[in-house]
């Protein structure tokens, strides 16, 4: 009886290799993983397209990024309507781009944390909060620098009343067009086209007497980003 049980429970014998066949050797290595899919392009243009898609994705899915973009439009309108020194112009442009850079990195960090941690974790929350705090500090610093520049150039601002009034009259509806493009609610295509065309016409009117073509180009570039985000929002695959 015991012999029958031992035979029944004994493992199956390992088959012997055939004559002339090399027996398998256990190397201890795991099977190779399948390779990553090849990217469609590796040149400079493909790199730019990937970076552009990342920028538009951040604008579409991050509300704070849309708020920063509107603030950048206002800074661009101020810089193109008020005569500023070279150092002041560089400072404002650098602050705007630095806030955009920080918000994009914050969005990338949030996606990475969500990919790594599939459930709630206190350390993951702290990581996200710290990244958001970095963006907040930069945004507050930009507001302080912008206010200091306005106070420092208040005498110049007071002597350019008619030009500033014209800039406000054209800049307010321009900003409204950009905000309309950034709205997350569904809109008909003709409305987005009308908003972008109106923004283009309004900015073209301000460029007749602009104080800085660089700020005008920055402002229009932000309008293009807003229009691209409106088109991206129409795609079914734009949802995260």
C-alpha positions as CSV (number, residue, x, y, z in Angstrom):
1,X,0.0,0.0,0.0
2,X,2.8,2.4,0.9
3,X,4.6,1.5,-2.2
4,X,1.5,2.3,-4.3
5,X,1.2,5.7,-2.6
6,X,4.8,6.6,-3.2
7,X,4.5,5.7,-6.9
8,X,1.3,7.7,-7.3
9,X,2.7,10.9,-5.6
10,X,6.2,10.8,-7.0
11,X,7.0,13.5,-9.6
12,X,7.2,12.7,-13.2
13,X,10.7,11.8,-14.3
14,X,12.6,14.3,-16.4
15,X,12.9,13.0,-20.0
16,X,16.4,12.2,-21.0
17,X,17.8,14.1,-24.0
18,X,18.1,12.1,-27.2
19,X,21.4,10.8,-28.3
20,X,23.6,13.6,-29.6
21,X,21.3,16.3,-28.2
22,X,22.8,18.9,-25.8
23,X,20.9,18.9,-22.5
24,X,19.4,22.3,-21.5
25,X,21.4,24.4,-19.0
26,X,19.6,26.5,-16.4
27,X,21.3,29.9,-16.7
28,X,19.1,31.6,-14.1
29,X,18.2,34.4,-16.5
30,X,14.6,35.5,-17.1
31,X,13.2,35.4,-20.6
32,X,13.8,38.5,-22.7
33,X,11.1,41.1,-22.6
34,X,9.6,42.2,-25.9
35,X,11.2,45.3,-27.4
36,X,9.6,48.7,-27.2
37,X,7.7,49.7,-30.3
38,X,9.8,51.9,-32.6
39,X,9.0,55.5,-32.8
40,X,7.7,56.7,-36.1
41,X,10.5,59.3,-36.4
42,X,13.8,60.1,-34.7
43,X,14.7,63.4,-36.4
44,X,14.4,66.9,-35.1
45,X,10.9,67.3,-36.6
46,X,9.6,64.2,-34.8
47,X,11.1,65.4,-31.6
48,X,9.4,68.8,-32.0
49,X,6.1,67.0,-32.7
50,X,6.4,64.9,-29.5
51,X,7.2,68.0,-27.4
52,X,4.3,70.0,-29.0
53,X,1.9,67.1,-28.2
54,X,3.1,67.2,-24.6
55,X,2.5,70.9,-24.4
56,X,-1.0,70.7,-25.8
57,X,-1.9,67.7,-23.6
58,X,-0.9,69.8,-20.5
59,X,-3.0,72.7,-21.6
60,X,-6.0,70.5,-22.4
61,X,-6.0,68.5,-19.1
62,X,-4.5,70.9,-16.6
63,X,-6.7,73.7,-15.5
64,X,-3.8,75.6,-13.8
65,X,-1.9,75.5,-17.1
66,X,-4.8,77.2,-18.8
67,X,-4.8,79.9,-16.1
68,X,-1.0,80.4,-16.5
69,X,-1.6,80.8,-20.3
70,X,-4.2,83.5,-19.8
71,X,-1.8,85.3,-17.4
72,X,0.9,85.0,-20.0
73,X,-1.4,86.6,-22.5
74,X,-1.9,89.6,-20.1
75,X,1.8,89.9,-19.5
76,X,2.4,89.9,-23.3
77,X,-0.2,92.6,-23.8
78,X,1.3,94.8,-21.1
79,X,4.8,94.3,-22.5
80,X,3.7,95.2,-26.0
81,X,1.8,98.3,-24.8
82,X,4.3,99.9,-22.4
83,X,7.9,100.9,-23.3
84,X,10.2,98.8,-21.1
85,X,13.9,98.4,-20.9
86,X,15.7,95.3,-22.3
87,X,16.4,93.8,-18.8
88,X,12.7,94.3,-17.8
89,X,11.5,92.6,-21.0
90,X,13.9,89.7,-20.6
91,X,12.8,89.3,-16.9
92,X,9.1,89.2,-17.7
93,X,9.6,86.7,-20.6
94,X,11.8,84.5,-18.5
95,X,9.3,84.5,-15.6
96,X,6.4,83.5,-17.9
97,X,8.3,80.7,-19.5
98,X,9.7,79.5,-16.2
99,X,6.1,79.1,-14.8
100,X,5.1,77.2,-17.9
101,X,8.1,74.9,-17.5
102,X,7.3,74.2,-13.9
103,X,3.7,73.4,-14.6
104,X,4.6,71.0,-17.4
105,X,7.1,69.2,-15.1
106,X,4.4,69.1,-12.4
107,X,2.0,67.5,-14.9
108,X,4.7,64.9,-15.9
109,X,5.4,64.1,-12.3
110,X,1.7,63.6,-11.5
111,X,1.4,61.1,-14.4
112,X,4.5,59.3,-13.4
113,X,3.3,58.9,-9.8
114,X,-0.1,57.7,-10.9
115,X,1.6,55.2,-13.2
116,X,3.8,53.9,-10.4
117,X,1.3,54.0,-7.5
118,X,-2.0,52.5,-8.5
119,X,-3.6,53.2,-5.1
120,X,-3.6,56.0,-2.5
121,X,-0.3,56.5,-0.8
122,X,0.6,59.3,1.6
123,X,4.1,59.7,0.0
124,X,2.6,60.0,-3.4
125,X,0.3,62.7,-2.2
126,X,3.2,64.6,-0.6
127,X,5.2,64.3,-3.9
128,X,2.3,65.9,-5.8
129,X,1.8,68.6,-3.2
130,X,5.5,69.5,-3.2
131,X,5.5,69.7,-7.0
132,X,2.4,71.9,-7.0
133,X,4.0,74.1,-4.3
134,X,7.0,74.7,-6.5
135,X,4.7,76.0,-9.3
136,X,2.8,78.2,-6.8
137,X,6.1,79.7,-5.5
138,X,7.1,80.6,-9.1
139,X,3.7,82.0,-9.9
140,X,3.7,84.2,-6.8
141,X,7.2,85.4,-7.6
142,X,6.2,86.3,-11.1
143,X,3.3,88.3,-9.8
144,X,5.6,90.2,-7.4
145,X,8.2,90.9,-10.1
146,X,5.4,92.1,-12.5
147,X,4.0,94.4,-9.9
148,X,7.4,95.8,-9.0
149,X,8.1,96.5,-12.7
150,X,4.7,98.4,-13.0
151,X,5.5,100.4,-9.9
152,X,9.0,101.2,-11.1
153,X,7.7,102.4,-14.5
154,X,4.6,104.2,-13.2
155,X,5.8,107.5,-14.5
156,X,6.2,106.1,-18.0
157,X,2.8,104.5,-17.8
158,X,1.1,107.7,-16.7
159,X,2.5,109.6,-19.7
160,X,1.2,107.0,-22.2
161,X,-2.5,107.2,-21.3
162,X,-4.0,107.1,-24.9
163,X,-1.7,104.3,-26.0
164,X,-2.5,102.2,-23.0
165,X,-6.3,102.9,-23.4
166,X,-6.0,101.7,-27.0
167,X,-4.2,98.6,-25.8
168,X,-6.8,97.8,-23.2
169,X,-9.6,98.3,-25.7
170,X,-8.1,95.8,-28.0
171,X,-6.5,93.5,-25.4
172,X,-9.6,92.8,-23.4
173,X,-11.5,91.2,-26.3
174,X,-8.4,89.5,-27.4
175,X,-8.1,87.9,-24.0
176,X,-11.7,87.0,-24.1
177,X,-11.1,85.1,-27.4
178,X,-8.3,83.2,-25.9
179,X,-10.3,82.3,-22.8
180,X,-13.1,81.1,-25.1
181,X,-10.7,78.8,-26.9
182,X,-9.5,77.4,-23.6
183,X,-12.9,76.6,-22.3
184,X,-13.3,72.8,-21.7
185,X,-17.0,72.8,-22.5
186,X,-18.1,71.5,-25.9
187,X,-18.3,74.2,-28.6
188,X,-19.1,74.1,-32.3
189,X,-16.2,74.2,-34.7
190,X,-17.3,77.4,-36.2
191,X,-17.1,79.1,-32.9
192,X,-13.5,78.1,-32.3
193,X,-12.6,79.3,-35.8
194,X,-14.4,82.6,-35.2
195,X,-12.6,83.1,-31.8
196,X,-9.2,82.4,-33.3
197,X,-9.8,84.7,-36.3
198,X,-11.0,87.4,-34.0
199,X,-7.9,87.0,-31.8
200,X,-5.7,87.2,-34.9
201,X,-7.4,90.4,-36.1
202,X,-7.3,92.1,-32.7
203,X,-3.6,91.3,-32.2
204,X,-2.8,92.5,-35.8
205,X,-4.5,95.8,-34.8
206,X,-2.3,96.1,-31.7
207,X,0.9,95.4,-33.6
208,X,0.5,98.7,-35.6
209,X,1.7,100.6,-32.6
210,X,3.4,97.9,-30.5
211,X,6.3,98.7,-28.2
212,X,7.8,95.2,-28.6
213,X,7.4,92.8,-31.5
214,X,8.8,90.1,-29.2
215,X,6.0,90.5,-26.7
216,X,3.5,90.6,-29.6
217,X,4.9,87.4,-31.0
218,X,4.7,85.8,-27.6
219,X,1.1,86.8,-27.2
220,X,0.1,85.4,-30.6
221,X,2.0,82.2,-29.9
222,X,0.0,81.7,-26.8
223,X,-3.2,82.2,-28.9
224,X,-2.0,79.6,-31.3
225,X,-1.5,77.2,-28.4
226,X,-5.0,77.9,-27.2
227,X,-6.4,77.2,-30.7
228,X,-4.4,73.9,-30.9
229,X,-5.8,72.8,-27.5
230,X,-9.3,73.5,-28.7
231,X,-8.7,71.3,-31.8
232,X,-7.1,68.6,-29.6
233,X,-10.1,68.6,-27.3
234,X,-12.3,67.5,-30.2
235,X,-10.4,64.3,-30.7
236,X,-11.9,61.2,-29.0
237,X,-8.5,60.1,-27.9
238,X,-7.7,63.3,-26.1
239,X,-9.2,62.0,-22.8
240,X,-6.4,60.9,-20.3
